[in-house]
């Protein structure tokens, strides 16, 4: 028997990317402002880069 494998569907995420600078060396990318608020609680000096 011959089985054909299905190709995986590509999921496109249209949510905006928000870059956050936590400290002088660490940059994090998040997808929502709720995630930014969670990081802001841990690191009060966090700022949005883009």
PDBQT receptor file of N, H, CA, C and O in Angstrom, charges set to zero:
ATOM      1  N   UNK A   1       0.835  -1.184   0.000  1.00  0.00    +0.000 N 
ATOM      2  CA  UNK A   1       0.000   0.000   0.000  1.00  0.00    +0.000 C 
ATOM      3  C   UNK A   1       0.879   1.246   0.000  1.00  0.00    +0.000 C 
ATOM      4  O   UNK A   1       1.942   1.275   0.619  1.00  0.00    +0.000 OA
ATOM      5  N   UNK A   2       0.422   2.257  -0.695  1.00  0.00    +0.000 N 
ATOM      6  H   UNK A   2      -0.442   2.233  -1.198  1.00  0.00    +0.000 HD
ATOM      7  CA  UNK A   2       1.141   3.514  -0.760  1.00  0.00    +0.000 C 
ATOM      8  C   UNK A   2       0.326   4.578  -0.029  1.00  0.00    +0.000 C 
ATOM      9  O   UNK A   2      -0.843   4.811  -0.337  1.00  0.00    +0.000 OA
ATOM     10  N   UNK A   3       0.967   5.211   0.940  1.00  0.00    +0.000 N 
ATOM     11  H   UNK A   3       1.916   5.021   1.190  1.00  0.00    +0.000 HD
ATOM     12  CA  UNK A   3       0.323   6.275   1.697  1.00  0.00    +0.000 C 
ATOM     13  C   UNK A   3       0.938   7.609   1.298  1.00  0.00    +0.000 C 
ATOM     14  O   UNK A   3       2.157   7.740   1.184  1.00  0.00    +0.000 OA
ATOM     15  N   UNK A   4       0.086   8.580   1.092  1.00  0.00    +0.000 N 
ATOM     16  H   UNK A   4      -0.904   8.473   1.185  1.00  0.00    +0.000 HD
ATOM     17  CA  UNK A   4       0.572   9.926   0.801  1.00  0.00    +0.000 C 
ATOM     18  C   UNK A   4       0.493  10.752   2.081  1.00  0.00    +0.000 C 
ATOM     19  O   UNK A   4      -0.538  10.789   2.752  1.00  0.00    +0.000 OA
ATOM     20  N   UNK A   5       1.589  11.405   2.401  1.00  0.00    +0.000 N 
ATOM     21  H   UNK A   5       2.426  11.376   1.856  1.00  0.00    +0.000 HD
ATOM     22  CA  UNK A   5       1.614  12.258   3.580  1.00  0.00    +0.000 C 
ATOM     23  C   UNK A   5       1.072  13.635   3.217  1.00  0.00    +0.000 C 
ATOM     24  O   UNK A   5       1.395  14.190   2.167  1.00  0.00    +0.000 OA
ATOM     25  N   UNK A   6       0.260  14.163   4.087  1.00  0.00    +0.000 N 
ATOM     26  H   UNK A   6      -0.003  13.713   4.940  1.00  0.00    +0.000 HD
ATOM     27  CA  UNK A   6      -0.285  15.490   3.860  1.00  0.00    +0.000 C 
ATOM     28  C   UNK A   6       0.738  16.547   4.259  1.00  0.00    +0.000 C 
ATOM     29  O   UNK A   6       1.491  16.375   5.218  1.00  0.00    +0.000 OA
ATOM     30  N   UNK A   7       0.750  17.625   3.518  1.00  0.00    +0.000 N 
ATOM     31  H   UNK A   7       0.139  17.765   2.740  1.00  0.00    +0.000 HD
ATOM     32  CA  UNK A   7       1.618  18.751   3.861  1.00  0.00    +0.000 C 
ATOM     33  C   UNK A   7       0.990  19.520   5.007  1.00  0.00    +0.000 C 
ATOM     34  O   UNK A   7      -0.231  19.661   5.071  1.00  0.00    +0.000 OA
ATOM     35  N   UNK A   8       1.815  20.014   5.905  1.00  0.00    +0.000 N 
ATOM     36  H   UNK A   8       2.807  19.900   5.853  1.00  0.00    +0.000 HD
ATOM     37  CA  UNK A   8       1.314  20.802   7.029  1.00  0.00    +0.000 C 
ATOM     38  C   UNK A   8       0.842  22.161   6.533  1.00  0.00    +0.000 C 
ATOM     39  O   UNK A   8       1.463  22.767   5.660  1.00  0.00    +0.000 OA
ATOM     40  N   UNK A   9      -0.257  22.627   7.096  1.00  0.00    +0.000 N 
ATOM     41  H   UNK A   9      -0.762  22.135   7.804  1.00  0.00    +0.000 HD
ATOM     42  CA  UNK A   9      -0.747  23.948   6.759  1.00  0.00    +0.000 C 
ATOM     43  C   UNK A   9       0.088  24.986   7.482  1.00  0.00    +0.000 C 
ATOM     44  O   UNK A   9       0.409  24.827   8.660  1.00  0.00    +0.000 OA
ATOM     45  N   UNK A  10       0.431  26.027   6.788  1.00  0.00    +0.000 N 
ATOM     46  H   UNK A  10       0.170  26.156   5.832  1.00  0.00    +0.000 HD
ATOM     47  CA  UNK A  10       1.219  27.105   7.379  1.00  0.00    +0.000 C 
ATOM     48  C   UNK A  10       0.269  28.040   8.102  1.00  0.00    +0.000 C 
ATOM     49  O   UNK A  10      -0.684  28.550   7.513  1.00  0.00    +0.000 OA
ATOM     50  N   UNK A  11       0.533  28.263   9.379  1.00  0.00    +0.000 N 
ATOM     51  H   UNK A  11       1.308  27.849   9.858  1.00  0.00    +0.000 HD
ATOM     52  CA  UNK A  11      -0.282  29.175  10.164  1.00  0.00    +0.000 C 
ATOM     53  C   UNK A  11       0.381  30.538  10.165  1.00  0.00    +0.000 C 
ATOM     54  O   UNK A  11       1.553  30.674  10.516  1.00  0.00    +0.000 OA
ATOM     55  N   UNK A  12      -0.375  31.538   9.771  1.00  0.00    +0.000 N 
ATOM     56  H   UNK A  12      -1.327  31.428   9.486  1.00  0.00    +0.000 HD
ATOM     57  CA  UNK A  12       0.140  32.901   9.725  1.00  0.00    +0.000 C 
ATOM     58  C   UNK A  12      -0.433  33.665  10.917  1.00  0.00    +0.000 C 
ATOM     59  O   UNK A  12      -1.648  33.758  11.094  1.00  0.00    +0.000 OA
ATOM     60  N   UNK A  13       0.462  34.200  11.716  1.00  0.00    +0.000 N 
ATOM     61  H   UNK A  13       1.448  34.125  11.573  1.00  0.00    +0.000 HD
ATOM     62  CA  UNK A  13       0.051  34.944  12.902  1.00  0.00    +0.000 C 
ATOM     63  C   UNK A  13       0.052  36.430  12.565  1.00  0.00    +0.000 C 
ATOM     64  O   UNK A  13       1.110  37.014  12.331  1.00  0.00    +0.000 OA
ATOM     65  N   UNK A  14      -1.116  37.035  12.538  1.00  0.00    +0.000 N 
ATOM     66  H   UNK A  14      -1.975  36.561  12.727  1.00  0.00    +0.000 HD
ATOM     67  CA  UNK A  14      -1.232  38.436  12.138  1.00  0.00    +0.000 C 
ATOM     68  C   UNK A  14      -1.199  39.406  13.310  1.00  0.00    +0.000 C 
ATOM     69  O   UNK A  14      -1.361  40.612  13.123  1.00  0.00    +0.000 OA
ATOM     70  N   UNK A  15      -0.989  38.886  14.522  1.00  0.00    +0.000 N 
ATOM     71  H   UNK A  15      -0.858  37.906  14.674  1.00  0.00    +0.000 HD
ATOM     72  CA  UNK A  15      -0.895  39.777  15.673  1.00  0.00    +0.000 C 
ATOM     73  C   UNK A  15       0.388  40.601  15.578  1.00  0.00    +0.000 C 
ATOM     74  O   UNK A  15       1.389  40.118  15.050  1.00  0.00    +0.000 OA
ATOM     75  N   UNK A  16       0.372  41.826  16.075  1.00  0.00    +0.000 N 
ATOM     76  H   UNK A  16      -0.442  42.218  16.503  1.00  0.00    +0.000 HD
ATOM     77  CA  UNK A  16       1.578  42.655  15.992  1.00  0.00    +0.000 C 
ATOM     78  C   UNK A  16       2.683  42.134  16.908  1.00  0.00    +0.000 C 
ATOM     79  O   UNK A  16       2.419  41.550  17.959  1.00  0.00    +0.000 OA
ATOM     80  N   UNK A  17       3.903  42.356  16.490  1.00  0.00    +0.000 N 
ATOM     81  H   UNK A  17       4.117  42.830  15.637  1.00  0.00    +0.000 HD
ATOM     82  CA  UNK A  17       5.058  42.000  17.314  1.00  0.00    +0.000 C 
ATOM     83  C   UNK A  17       5.506  43.244  18.065  1.00  0.00    +0.000 C 
ATOM     84  O   UNK A  17       5.699  44.303  17.468  1.00  0.00    +0.000 OA
ATOM     85  N   UNK A  18       5.668  43.114  19.361  1.00  0.00    +0.000 N 
ATOM     86  H   UNK A  18       5.511  42.254  19.846  1.00  0.00    +0.000 HD
ATOM     87  CA  UNK A  18       6.092  44.230  20.209  1.00  0.00    +0.000 C 
ATOM     88  C   UNK A  18       7.433  43.860  20.819  1.00  0.00    +0.000 C 
ATOM     89  O   UNK A  18       7.543  42.863  21.533  1.00  0.00    +0.000 OA
ATOM     90  N   UNK A  19       8.451  44.661  20.539  1.00  0.00    +0.000 N 
ATOM     91  H   UNK A  19       8.361  45.471  19.959  1.00  0.00    +0.000 HD
ATOM     92  CA  UNK A  19       9.774  44.403  21.112  1.00  0.00    +0.000 C 
ATOM     93  C   UNK A  19       9.928  45.190  22.400  1.00  0.00    +0.000 C 
ATOM     94  O   UNK A  19       9.619  46.379  22.473  1.00  0.00    +0.000 OA
ATOM     95  N   UNK A  20      10.418  44.482  23.420  1.00  0.00    +0.000 N 
ATOM     96  H   UNK A  20      10.669  43.516  23.361  1.00  0.00    +0.000 HD
ATOM     97  CA  UNK A  20      10.590  45.070  24.745  1.00  0.00    +0.000 C 
ATOM     98  C   UNK A  20      12.049  44.943  25.145  1.00  0.00    +0.000 C 
ATOM     99  O   UNK A  20      12.657  43.885  24.981  1.00  0.00    +0.000 OA
ATOM    100  N   UNK A  21      12.609  46.023  25.669  1.00  0.00    +0.000 N 
ATOM    101  H   UNK A  21      12.116  46.882  25.803  1.00  0.00    +0.000 HD
ATOM    102  CA  UNK A  21      13.958  45.964  26.219  1.00  0.00    +0.000 C 
ATOM    103  C   UNK A  21      13.827  45.904  27.732  1.00  0.00    +0.000 C 
ATOM    104  O   UNK A  21      13.436  46.875  28.379  1.00  0.00    +0.000 OA
ATOM    105  N   UNK A  22      14.165  44.729  28.285  1.00  0.00    +0.000 N 
ATOM    106  H   UNK A  22      14.482  43.940  27.760  1.00  0.00    +0.000 HD
ATOM    107  CA  UNK A  22      14.015  44.494  29.718  1.00  0.00    +0.000 C 
ATOM    108  C   UNK A  22      15.143  45.157  30.490  1.00  0.00    +0.000 C 
ATOM    109  O   UNK A  22      14.905  45.858  31.474  1.00  0.00    +0.000 OA
ATOM    110  N   UNK A  23      16.363  44.934  30.046  1.00  0.00    +0.000 N 
ATOM    111  H   UNK A  23      16.556  44.364  29.247  1.00  0.00    +0.000 HD
ATOM    112  CA  UNK A  23      17.513  45.618  30.618  1.00  0.00    +0.000 C 
ATOM    113  C   UNK A  23      18.468  45.948  29.480  1.00  0.00    +0.000 C 
ATOM    114  O   UNK A  23      18.087  45.850  28.314  1.00  0.00    +0.000 OA
ATOM    115  N   UNK A  24      19.687  46.333  29.789  1.00  0.00    +0.000 N 
ATOM    116  H   UNK A  24      19.996  46.412  30.737  1.00  0.00    +0.000 HD
ATOM    117  CA  UNK A  24      20.598  46.791  28.737  1.00  0.00    +0.000 C 
ATOM    118  C   UNK A  24      20.999  45.687  27.756  1.00  0.00    +0.000 C 
ATOM    119  O   UNK A  24      21.397  45.979  26.628  1.00  0.00    +0.000 OA
ATOM    120  N   UNK A  25      20.898  44.412  28.180  1.00  0.00    +0.000 N 
ATOM    121  H   UNK A  25      20.575  44.175  29.096  1.00  0.00    +0.000 HD
ATOM    122  CA  UNK A  25      21.322  43.311  27.313  1.00  0.00    +0.000 C 
ATOM    123  C   UNK A  25      20.179  42.456  26.778  1.00  0.00    +0.000 C 
ATOM    124  O   UNK A  25      20.382  41.705  25.823  1.00  0.00    +0.000 OA
ATOM    125  N   UNK A  26      18.997  42.544  27.354  1.00  0.00    +0.000 N 
ATOM    126  H   UNK A  26      18.832  43.154  28.129  1.00  0.00    +0.000 HD
ATOM    127  CA  UNK A  26      17.925  41.610  27.049  1.00  0.00    +0.000 C 
ATOM    128  C   UNK A  26      16.793  42.287  26.284  1.00  0.00    +0.000 C 
ATOM    129  O   UNK A  26      16.239  43.293  26.727  1.00  0.00    +0.000 OA
ATOM    130  N   UNK A  27      16.459  41.712  25.120  1.00  0.00    +0.000 N 
ATOM    131  H   UNK A  27      16.909  40.895  24.760  1.00  0.00    +0.000 HD
ATOM    132  CA  UNK A  27      15.343  42.174  24.316  1.00  0.00    +0.000 C 
ATOM    133  C   UNK A  27      14.383  41.010  24.119  1.00  0.00    +0.000 C 
ATOM    134  O   UNK A  27      14.809  39.904  23.786  1.00  0.00    +0.000 OA
ATOM    135  N   UNK A  28      13.086  41.251  24.321  1.00  0.00    +0.000 N 
ATOM    136  H   UNK A  28      12.739  42.150  24.592  1.00  0.00    +0.000 HD
ATOM    137  CA  UNK A  28      12.065  40.215  24.241  1.00  0.00    +0.000 C 
ATOM    138  C   UNK A  28      10.997  40.659  23.254  1.00  0.00    +0.000 C 
ATOM    139  O   UNK A  28      10.659  41.841  23.189  1.00  0.00    +0.000 OA
ATOM    140  N   UNK A  29      10.463  39.711  22.483  1.00  0.00    +0.000 N 
ATOM    141  H   UNK A  29      10.737  38.750  22.535  1.00  0.00    +0.000 HD
ATOM    142  CA  UNK A  29       9.364  39.988  21.574  1.00  0.00    +0.000 C 
ATOM    143  C   UNK A  29       8.099  39.348  22.117  1.00  0.00    +0.000 C 
ATOM    144  O   UNK A  29       8.073  38.150  22.399  1.00  0.00    +0.000 OA
ATOM    145  N   UNK A  30       7.046  40.150  22.263  1.00  0.00    +0.000 N 
ATOM    146  H   UNK A  30       7.067  41.124  22.034  1.00  0.00    +0.000 HD
ATOM    147  CA  UNK A  30       5.751  39.653  22.741  1.00  0.00    +0.000 C 
ATOM    148  C   UNK A  30       4.690  39.994  21.704  1.00  0.00    +0.000 C 
ATOM    149  O   UNK A  30       4.924  40.799  20.803  1.00  0.00    +0.000 OA
ATOM    150  N   UNK A  31       3.518  39.371  21.840  1.00  0.00    +0.000 N 
ATOM    151  H   UNK A  31       3.329  38.717  22.572  1.00  0.00    +0.000 HD
ATOM    152  CA  UNK A  31       2.458  39.552  20.855  1.00  0.00    +0.000 C 
ATOM    153  C   UNK A  31       1.273  40.367  21.353  1.00  0.00    +0.000 C 
ATOM    154  O   UNK A  31       0.381  40.688  20.567  1.00  0.00    +0.000 OA
ATOM    155  N   UNK A  32       1.240  40.710  22.636  1.00  0.00    +0.000 N 
ATOM    156  H   UNK A  32       1.964  40.450  23.275  1.00  0.00    +0.000 HD
ATOM    157  CA  UNK A  32       0.093  41.467  23.136  1.00  0.00    +0.000 C 
ATOM    158  C   UNK A  32       0.541  42.410  24.252  1.00  0.00    +0.000 C 
ATOM    159  O   UNK A  32       1.604  42.241  24.850  1.00  0.00    +0.000 OA
ATOM    160  N   UNK A  33      -0.291  43.390  24.507  1.00  0.00    +0.000 N 
ATOM    161  H   UNK A  33      -1.155  43.528  24.021  1.00  0.00    +0.000 HD
ATOM    162  CA  UNK A  33       0.001  44.334  25.588  1.00  0.00    +0.000 C 
ATOM    163  C   UNK A  33      -0.179  43.685  26.957  1.00  0.00    +0.000 C 
ATOM    164  O   UNK A  33       0.434  44.126  27.929  1.00  0.00    +0.000 OA
ATOM    165  N   UNK A  34      -1.011  42.643  27.051  1.00  0.00    +0.000 N 
ATOM    166  H   UNK A  34      -1.509  42.285  26.261  1.00  0.00    +0.000 HD
ATOM    167  CA  UNK A  34      -1.157  41.922  28.314  1.00  0.00    +0.000 C 
ATOM    168  C   UNK A  34       0.159  41.247  28.692  1.00  0.00    +0.000 C 
ATOM    169  O   UNK A  34       0.547  41.237  29.860  1.00  0.00    +0.000 OA
ATOM    170  N   UNK A  35       0.844  40.680  27.690  1.00  0.00    +0.000 N 
ATOM    171  H   UNK A  35       0.529  40.688  26.741  1.00  0.00    +0.000 HD
ATOM    172  CA  UNK A  35       2.146  40.059  27.938  1.00  0.00    +0.000 C 
ATOM    173  C   UNK A  35       3.160  41.122  28.363  1.00  0.00    +0.000 C 
ATOM    174  O   UNK A  35       3.996  40.878  29.232  1.00  0.00    +0.000 OA
ATOM    175  N   UNK A  36       3.081  42.304  27.743  1.00  0.00    +0.000 N 
ATOM    176  H   UNK A  36       2.401  42.502  27.037  1.00  0.00    +0.000 HD
ATOM    177  CA  UNK A  36       3.981  43.389  28.132  1.00  0.00    +0.000 C 
ATOM    178  C   UNK A  36       3.738  43.803  29.582  1.00  0.00    +0.000 C 
ATOM    179  O   UNK A  36       4.684  44.075  30.321  1.00  0.00    +0.000 OA
ATOM    180  N   UNK A  37       2.477  43.850  29.982  1.00  0.00    +0.000 N 
ATOM    181  H   UNK A  37       1.708  43.629  29.382  1.00  0.00    +0.000 HD
ATOM    182  CA  UNK A  37       2.158  44.216  31.365  1.00  0.00    +0.000 C 
ATOM    183  C   UNK A  37       2.716  43.207  32.353  1.00  0.00    +0.000 C 
ATOM    184  O   UNK A  37       3.161  43.578  33.439  1.00  0.00    +0.000 OA
ATOM    185  N   UNK A  38       2.693  41.918  31.978  1.00  0.00    +0.000 N 
ATOM    186  H   UNK A  38       2.331  41.617  31.096  1.00  0.00    +0.000 HD
ATOM    187  CA  UNK A  38       3.250  40.882  32.849  1.00  0.00    +0.000 C 
ATOM    188  C   UNK A  38       4.760  41.067  32.993  1.00  0.00    +0.000 C 
ATOM    189  O   UNK A  38       5.297  40.937  34.093  1.00  0.00    +0.000 OA
ATOM    190  N   UNK A  39       5.448  41.372  31.886  1.00  0.00    +0.000 N 
ATOM    191  H   UNK A  39       5.012  41.478  30.993  1.00  0.00    +0.000 HD
ATOM    192  CA  UNK A  39       6.893  41.616  31.957  1.00  0.00    +0.000 C 
ATOM    193  C   UNK A  39       7.183  42.892  32.740  1.00  0.00    +0.000 C 
ATOM    194  O   UNK A  39       8.180  42.963  33.459  1.00  0.00    +0.000 OA
ATOM    195  N   UNK A  40       6.324  43.897  32.607  1.00  0.00    +0.000 N 
ATOM    196  H   UNK A  40       5.515  43.839  32.023  1.00  0.00    +0.000 HD
ATOM    197  CA  UNK A  40       6.522  45.173  33.296  1.00  0.00    +0.000 C 
ATOM    198  C   UNK A  40       6.419  45.000  34.814  1.00  0.00    +0.000 C 
ATOM    199  O   UNK A  40       7.073  45.724  35.565  1.00  0.00    +0.000 OA
ATOM    200  N   UNK A  41       5.600  44.040  35.269  1.00  0.00    +0.000 N 
ATOM    201  H   UNK A  41       5.069  43.452  34.659  1.00  0.00    +0.000 HD
ATOM    202  CA  UNK A  41       5.513  43.777  36.706  1.00  0.00    +0.000 C 
ATOM    203  C   UNK A  41       6.821  43.216  37.244  1.00  0.00    +0.000 C 
ATOM    204  O   UNK A  41       7.252  43.571  38.342  1.00  0.00    +0.000 OA
ATOM    205  N   UNK A  42       7.453  42.333  36.462  1.00  0.00    +0.000 N 
ATOM    206  H   UNK A  42       7.103  42.045  35.571  1.00  0.00    +0.000 HD
ATOM    207  CA  UNK A  42       8.733  41.745  36.899  1.00  0.00    +0.000 C 
ATOM    208  C   UNK A  42       9.894  42.717  36.750  1.00  0.00    +0.000 C 
ATOM    209  O   UNK A  42      10.777  42.790  37.605  1.00  0.00    +0.000 OA
ATOM    210  N   UNK A  43       9.877  43.466  35.641  1.00  0.00    +0.000 N 
ATOM    211  H   UNK A  43       9.159  43.406  34.946  1.00  0.00    +0.000 HD
ATOM    212  CA  UNK A  43      10.963  44.396  35.343  1.00  0.00    +0.000 C 
ATOM    213  C   UNK A  43      10.364  45.791  35.144  1.00  0.00    +0.000 C 
ATOM    214  O   UNK A  43       9.940  46.130  34.039  1.00  0.00    +0.000 OA
ATOM    215  N   UNK A  44      10.327  46.590  36.196  1.00  0.00    +0.000 N 
ATOM    216  H   UNK A  44      10.671  46.314  37.094  1.00  0.00    +0.000 HD
ATOM    217  CA  UNK A  44       9.694  47.926  36.099  1.00  0.00    +0.000 C 
ATOM    218  C   UNK A  44      10.368  48.863  35.100  1.00  0.00    +0.000 C 
ATOM    219  O   UNK A  44       9.732  49.803  34.623  1.00  0.00    +0.000 OA
ATOM    220  N   UNK A  45      11.637  48.631  34.773  1.00  0.00    +0.000 N 
ATOM    221  H   UNK A  45      12.153  47.868  35.161  1.00  0.00    +0.000 HD
ATOM    222  CA  UNK A  45      12.346  49.496  33.834  1.00  0.00    +0.000 C 
ATOM    223  C   UNK A  45      12.158  49.067  32.388  1.00  0.00    +0.000 C 
ATOM    224  O   UNK A  45      12.803  49.633  31.506  1.00  0.00    +0.000 OA
ATOM    225  N   UNK A  46      11.305  48.095  32.110  1.00  0.00    +0.000 N 
ATOM    226  H   UNK A  46      10.781  47.635  32.827  1.00  0.00    +0.000 HD
ATOM    227  CA  UNK A  46      11.101  47.611  30.738  1.00  0.00    +0.000 C 
ATOM    228  C   UNK A  46      10.483  48.699  29.877  1.00  0.00    +0.000 C 
ATOM    229  O   UNK A  46       9.587  49.423  30.310  1.00  0.00    +0.000 OA
ATOM    230  N   UNK A  47      10.984  48.802  28.632  1.00  0.00    +0.000 N 
ATOM    231  H   UNK A  47      11.712  48.214  28.281  1.00  0.00    +0.000 HD
ATOM    232  CA  UNK A  47      10.475  49.806  27.703  1.00  0.00    +0.000 C 
ATOM    233  C   UNK A  47      10.174  49.156  26.359  1.00  0.00    +0.000 C 
ATOM    234  O   UNK A  47      10.759  48.132  26.006  1.00  0.00    +0.000 OA
ATOM    235  N   UNK A  48       9.249  49.767  25.611  1.00  0.00    +0.000 N 
ATOM    236  H   UNK A  48       8.774  50.599  25.897  1.00  0.00    +0.000 HD
ATOM    237  CA  UNK A  48       8.900  49.288  24.276  1.00  0.00    +0.000 C 
ATOM    238  C   UNK A  48       9.864  49.925  23.282  1.00  0.00    +0.000 C 
ATOM    239  O   UNK A  48      10.053  51.141  23.274  1.00  0.00    +0.000 OA
ATOM    240  N   UNK A  49      10.479  49.076  22.432  1.00  0.00    +0.000 N 
ATOM    241  H   UNK A  49      10.325  48.088  22.438  1.00  0.00    +0.000 HD
ATOM    242  CA  UNK A  49      11.441  49.574  21.441  1.00  0.00    +0.000 C 
ATOM    243  C   UNK A  49      10.727  49.933  20.148  1.00  0.00    +0.000 C 
ATOM    244  O   UNK A  49      10.891  51.038  19.630  1.00  0.00    +0.000 OA
ATOM    245  N   UNK A  50       9.925  48.991  19.617  1.00  0.00    +0.000 N 
ATOM    246  H   UNK A  50       9.792  48.093  20.037  1.00  0.00    +0.000 HD
ATOM    247  CA  UNK A  50       9.239  49.226  18.346  1.00  0.00    +0.000 C 
ATOM    248  C   UNK A  50       7.760  49.108  18.512  1.00  0.00    +0.000 C 
ATOM    249  O   UNK A  50       7.015  49.275  17.546  1.00  0.00    +0.000 OA
TER     250      UNK A  50
